[in-house]
Amino acid sequence: MAAAKYEAKTKPTKASVAQYIAAIEDPIRRQDCRALSKLMTAVTGKKAVMWGPGIVGFDTYHYKYDSGHEGDACVLGFASRKADLTIYLVPGFTGVEAHLAKLGKHRMSKACLYVKRLSDIDLGVLEKMLKASAAEVKRRYP
């Protein structure tokens, strides 16, 4: 019996990014999400698209792992979660540690940058990180 093919749950939808952001109750968080959307649009040159019900993504790439697993993902993205803004980056891009040291108040997991408010971080450093992450995606997945 063949194994079932994996299908990603997080993929582009026709949902409205503007409605997603407008529905955020906290006015500062809503403003931060609009600012992130503008910044990520500038970095990627692509319009925002909802990926699933809660991720705002920019640009796309196709990946294929040595295991054979493959799919599509957004080059950059963010989500407004209960506790933090989550900013999705590619793991291991050049200069990540140096950037993080200058960023300001944040937490970082393998591929997620968590910030409470954009006012807690240096937006110039964030922009450099977004550019470096997007460039690394393009390098890894041409």
PATORPA-114032 format. One record per residue (C-alpha): residue number from 1; chain; x, y, z. Coordinates in pm, 1 decimal. Layout:
@k->NUM | c->A | X->X | Y->Y | Z->Z
...
END
This chain:
@k->1 | c->A | X->0.0 | Y->0.0 | Z->0.0
@k->2 | c->A | X->147.4 | Y->335.2 | Z->-104.6
@k->3 | c->A | X->185.1 | Y->609.6 | Z->152.1
@k->4 | c->A | X->-59.6 | Y->896.8 | Z->122.1
@k->5 | c->A | X->87.3 | Y->1205.6 | Z->-39.0
@k->6 | c->A | X->133.8 | Y->1491.3 | Z->205.0
@k->7 | c->A | X->-66.6 | Y->1803.0 | Z->128.1
@k->8 | c->A | X->27.4 | Y->2129.3 | Z->295.8
@k->9 | c->A | X->-242.7 | Y->2289.6 | Z->505.1
@k->10 | c->A | X->-87.8 | Y->2632.6 | Z->468.3
@k->11 | c->A | X->-128.3 | Y->2747.0 | Z->111.8
@k->12 | c->A | X->-242.2 | Y->3061.8 | Z->-66.4
@k->13 | c->A | X->-610.7 | Y->3147.2 | Z->-38.7
@k->14 | c->A | X->-841.7 | Y->3408.9 | Z->-185.9
@k->15 | c->A | X->-908.4 | Y->3554.8 | Z->161.2
@k->16 | c->A | X->-860.9 | Y->3928.1 | Z->200.7
@k->17 | c->A | X->-540.4 | Y->4046.6 | Z->366.2
@k->18 | c->A | X->-704.1 | Y->4384.0 | Z->433.0
@k->19 | c->A | X->-993.5 | Y->4214.0 | Z->614.1
@k->20 | c->A | X->-753.2 | Y->3995.5 | Z->815.0
@k->21 | c->A | X->-560.3 | Y->4301.6 | Z->931.5
@k->22 | c->A | X->-875.1 | Y->4512.3 | Z->988.6
@k->23 | c->A | X->-1012.2 | Y->4239.1 | Z->1217.8
@k->24 | c->A | X->-715.8 | Y->4268.4 | Z->1457.8
@k->25 | c->A | X->-862.7 | Y->4424.5 | Z->1771.8
@k->26 | c->A | X->-551.1 | Y->4590.3 | Z->1913.9
@k->27 | c->A | X->-499.4 | Y->4916.4 | Z->1719.3
@k->28 | c->A | X->-121.4 | Y->4913.0 | Z->1770.8
@k->29 | c->A | X->-95.7 | Y->4551.3 | Z->1652.2
@k->30 | c->A | X->-316.1 | Y->4638.7 | Z->1352.1
@k->31 | c->A | X->-86.6 | Y->4933.0 | Z->1268.9
@k->32 | c->A | X->220.2 | Y->4708.4 | Z->1309.9
@k->33 | c->A | X->71.2 | Y->4452.5 | Z->1069.6
@k->34 | c->A | X->3.9 | Y->4722.0 | Z->810.6
@k->35 | c->A | X->365.4 | Y->4839.8 | Z->848.4
@k->36 | c->A | X->498.8 | Y->4481.9 | Z->812.8
@k->37 | c->A | X->284.7 | Y->4431.4 | Z->504.3
@k->38 | c->A | X->421.8 | Y->4749.3 | Z->347.1
@k->39 | c->A | X->781.3 | Y->4655.0 | Z->435.6
@k->40 | c->A | X->753.8 | Y->4298.9 | Z->306.1
@k->41 | c->A | X->589.3 | Y->4420.2 | Z->-14.1
@k->42 | c->A | X->882.4 | Y->4659.0 | Z->-65.1
@k->43 | c->A | X->1138.4 | Y->4384.2 | Z->1.5
@k->44 | c->A | X->979.3 | Y->4120.0 | Z->-223.1
@k->45 | c->A | X->810.5 | Y->4338.8 | Z->-482.7
@k->46 | c->A | X->501.4 | Y->4119.2 | Z->-438.3
@k->47 | c->A | X->155.2 | Y->4184.9 | Z->-299.0
@k->48 | c->A | X->40.7 | Y->4025.0 | Z->24.0
@k->49 | c->A | X->-158.6 | Y->3700.2 | Z->0.1
@k->50 | c->A | X->-327.2 | Y->3508.8 | Z->280.8
@k->51 | c->A | X->-169.7 | Y->3166.8 | Z->337.1
@k->52 | c->A | X->-429.5 | Y->2967.3 | Z->522.3
@k->53 | c->A | X->-646.4 | Y->3159.5 | Z->766.7
@k->54 | c->A | X->-374.4 | Y->3340.6 | Z->957.6
@k->55 | c->A | X->-47.8 | Y->3399.1 | Z->770.2
@k->56 | c->A | X->14.8 | Y->3697.0 | Z->543.9
@k->57 | c->A | X->268.8 | Y->3582.9 | Z->285.6
@k->58 | c->A | X->475.6 | Y->3747.9 | Z->15.6
@k->59 | c->A | X->609.8 | Y->3582.3 | Z->-298.4
@k->60 | c->A | X->635.4 | Y->3204.5 | Z->-331.6
@k->61 | c->A | X->892.8 | Y->2936.4 | Z->-386.2
@k->62 | c->A | X->884.8 | Y->2563.0 | Z->-444.9
@k->63 | c->A | X->1098.8 | Y->2341.8 | Z->-223.7
@k->64 | c->A | X->1193.9 | Y->1976.7 | Z->-248.3
@k->65 | c->A | X->1378.8 | Y->1798.3 | Z->29.0
@k->66 | c->A | X->1610.9 | Y->1500.1 | Z->-9.8
@k->67 | c->A | X->1334.5 | Y->1292.6 | Z->154.4
@k->68 | c->A | X->1117.1 | Y->1363.7 | Z->-149.5
@k->69 | c->A | X->880.0 | Y->1592.5 | Z->42.5
@k->70 | c->A | X->803.1 | Y->1900.7 | Z->-160.4
@k->71 | c->A | X->567.4 | Y->2193.4 | Z->-161.0
@k->72 | c->A | X->524.6 | Y->2566.3 | Z->-187.6
@k->73 | c->A | X->582.8 | Y->2831.6 | Z->76.1
@k->74 | c->A | X->591.0 | Y->3207.4 | Z->104.0
@k->75 | c->A | X->931.3 | Y->3374.7 | Z->78.9
@k->76 | c->A | X->844.7 | Y->3608.1 | Z->368.7
@k->77 | c->A | X->543.5 | Y->3619.1 | Z->593.2
@k->78 | c->A | X->396.5 | Y->3723.3 | Z->924.3
@k->79 | c->A | X->105.8 | Y->3643.4 | Z->1150.4
@k->80 | c->A | X->-62.6 | Y->3825.7 | Z->1434.5
@k->81 | c->A | X->-74.6 | Y->3569.2 | Z->1714.3
@k->82 | c->A | X->-218.5 | Y->3612.5 | Z->2061.9
@k->83 | c->A | X->109.2 | Y->3692.2 | Z->2236.0
@k->84 | c->A | X->332.4 | Y->3821.5 | Z->1955.5
@k->85 | c->A | X->380.5 | Y->3915.0 | Z->1596.4
@k->86 | c->A | X->539.8 | Y->3615.2 | Z->1429.2
@k->87 | c->A | X->769.8 | Y->3691.5 | Z->1136.8
@k->88 | c->A | X->860.3 | Y->3394.3 | Z->918.1
@k->89 | c->A | X->1218.0 | Y->3379.6 | Z->791.1
@k->90 | c->A | X->1432.0 | Y->3107.9 | Z->634.0
@k->91 | c->A | X->1662.9 | Y->2946.8 | Z->890.7
@k->92 | c->A | X->2037.1 | Y->3003.9 | Z->870.8
@k->93 | c->A | X->2060.6 | Y->3302.9 | Z->639.1
@k->94 | c->A | X->2390.2 | Y->3492.0 | Z->629.2
@k->95 | c->A | X->2438.6 | Y->3734.6 | Z->915.3
@k->96 | c->A | X->2136.8 | Y->3628.1 | Z->1119.6
@k->97 | c->A | X->2320.8 | Y->3630.1 | Z->1454.4
@k->98 | c->A | X->2474.6 | Y->3973.6 | Z->1393.4
@k->99 | c->A | X->2134.8 | Y->4114.2 | Z->1296.4
@k->100 | c->A | X->1964.4 | Y->3961.9 | Z->1599.5
@k->101 | c->A | X->2223.9 | Y->4119.3 | Z->1827.9
@k->102 | c->A | X->2123.3 | Y->4463.7 | Z->1697.7
@k->103 | c->A | X->1748.8 | Y->4406.2 | Z->1651.3
@k->104 | c->A | X->1608.9 | Y->4488.0 | Z->1993.9
@k->105 | c->A | X->1357.3 | Y->4302.1 | Z->2209.6
@k->106 | c->A | X->1266.5 | Y->3970.5 | Z->2042.6
@k->107 | c->A | X->1263.2 | Y->3591.8 | Z->2068.7
@k->108 | c->A | X->1379.5 | Y->3361.9 | Z->1789.4
@k->109 | c->A | X->1308.7 | Y->2998.3 | Z->1705.8
@k->110 | c->A | X->1450.2 | Y->2811.9 | Z->1408.7
@k->111 | c->A | X->1254.0 | Y->3009.4 | Z->1147.8
@k->112 | c->A | X->1026.2 | Y->3240.0 | Z->1347.3
@k->113 | c->A | X->1105.7 | Y->3580.9 | Z->1486.5
@k->114 | c->A | X->870.4 | Y->3687.6 | Z->1765.5
@k->115 | c->A | X->819.3 | Y->4051.1 | Z->1864.6
@k->116 | c->A | X->553.5 | Y->4216.1 | Z->2080.4
@k->117 | c->A | X->554.7 | Y->4549.8 | Z->1899.3
@k->118 | c->A | X->751.0 | Y->4693.5 | Z->1609.1
@k->119 | c->A | X->843.1 | Y->4981.1 | Z->1840.7
@k->120 | c->A | X->1051.0 | Y->4726.8 | Z->2041.0
@k->121 | c->A | X->1287.3 | Y->4664.5 | Z->1749.2
@k->122 | c->A | X->1506.2 | Y->4850.4 | Z->1500.1
@k->123 | c->A | X->1310.2 | Y->4849.7 | Z->1173.7
@k->124 | c->A | X->1625.7 | Y->4912.9 | Z->971.4
@k->125 | c->A | X->1776.8 | Y->4592.8 | Z->1109.2
@k->126 | c->A | X->1450.4 | Y->4407.4 | Z->1045.6
@k->127 | c->A | X->1455.1 | Y->4524.8 | Z->683.6
@k->128 | c->A | X->1811.5 | Y->4394.9 | Z->642.4
@k->129 | c->A | X->1703.1 | Y->4061.5 | Z->791.2
@k->130 | c->A | X->1404.6 | Y->4037.0 | Z->556.4
@k->131 | c->A | X->1623.4 | Y->4112.0 | Z->255.1
@k->132 | c->A | X->1886.1 | Y->3856.8 | Z->362.9
@k->133 | c->A | X->1623.1 | Y->3589.9 | Z->429.9
@k->134 | c->A | X->1449.5 | Y->3647.0 | Z->94.9
@k->135 | c->A | X->1784.4 | Y->3637.2 | Z->-87.9
@k->136 | c->A | X->1871.8 | Y->3309.6 | Z->84.6
@k->137 | c->A | X->1540.5 | Y->3153.6 | Z->-21.8
@k->138 | c->A | X->1607.5 | Y->3257.4 | Z->-381.3
@k->139 | c->A | X->1961.4 | Y->3115.4 | Z->-358.1
@k->140 | c->A | X->1850.2 | Y->2781.2 | Z->-210.1
@k->141 | c->A | X->1541.5 | Y->2737.4 | Z->-428.9
@k->142 | c->A | X->1613.1 | Y->2905.3 | Z->-765.0
END
